[in-house]
Amino acid sequence: MKLSYVLMTAVMAVAAAVAPAAGAQELKIGYVNSDRVLREAAPAKAAQAKLETEVRKREKELGDMDARLKAAADKLEKDVPTLSESERNRRQRELVDQDREIQRKKREFQEDINQRKNEELGQVVERANRVIKQIFETEKYDLILQEAVFAGPRADITDKVIKALNAQGGK
């Protein structure tokens, strides 16, 4: 008798838990491919172009410095037979100092590039997140994911996000 009472209580508990779920609406879930947004959206492309312009200018400056260092090294190599030992040592030290300076500037340049990239892409991500939130609210989504192992085409709202970002333009 105790067993049937426990079994009947368990069945009633399961029925009570399942009843609300049976009447509930289907979840509306969306997925956004963030990598694709950062590759294809106009603001992301504009940020990338801006970064490339900044990079090209500084790369040219560093390339010019490298060329001057190489020319000075070539000249030293050519002049070595006619130089005194003290003059040769002085010029070698200058070359080493110039090389250190160039290496320091290259490291700074790389750090600056990384910082600028983070700033520019951070702004794009921020705008994309606002667009995603707007789509979430207006289309009554229950959940929007940005990372998924698999997502079907019905759940993929990446195109909507890209179109909305492109429509915003430079805002």
C-alpha positions, 0 to 999 in steps of 0.5 A: 500500500505504501508503494502504490501511494509513493508511486501515485504521488510521483505520477501526480508530481510529474503530471503537474510539472509537465502540464504547464510545459505542454501549454507553453509556447516554443522558445524563440532562439537566435544565433549570431556568427560574430566572426562573420559580422566582424568580417562582413559588416560595413562598420567592421570593414571601415574600421579595418581600412582605417587601421590599415591606413595607419599601419601602412604609414608607420610600416613605411617609417620603420622600413626607411629606418631599416634601410638607413641602418643597412646602408650605414652597415654596408658603408661601415663594411666597405670602410673597415680597411681604412678606419682606425680601430677606435673609429670602427668601434664607435661606428659599430656601437652606433649601428648597435644603438640604431638597431636597438632603437629600431627594435624598440620602435617595432615593439611599440608599433606592434603594441599600438596596432594591437591597442588600436585594433582592440579599440576599433573592433570594440566599437564595432562589437558594441554597435553589433551588441546594440543591434542584437539587443534591438532585434532581441526585443523587437522580434521577441526572442527568448535567447540569442547566442553568439557562440554555438557548436551547431546552429540551423539556418532558421536560428541564424540571424547573422544576416539581419545583424549585418544588414542593420549595422550596414543601415546604420552607416557611420552612426 
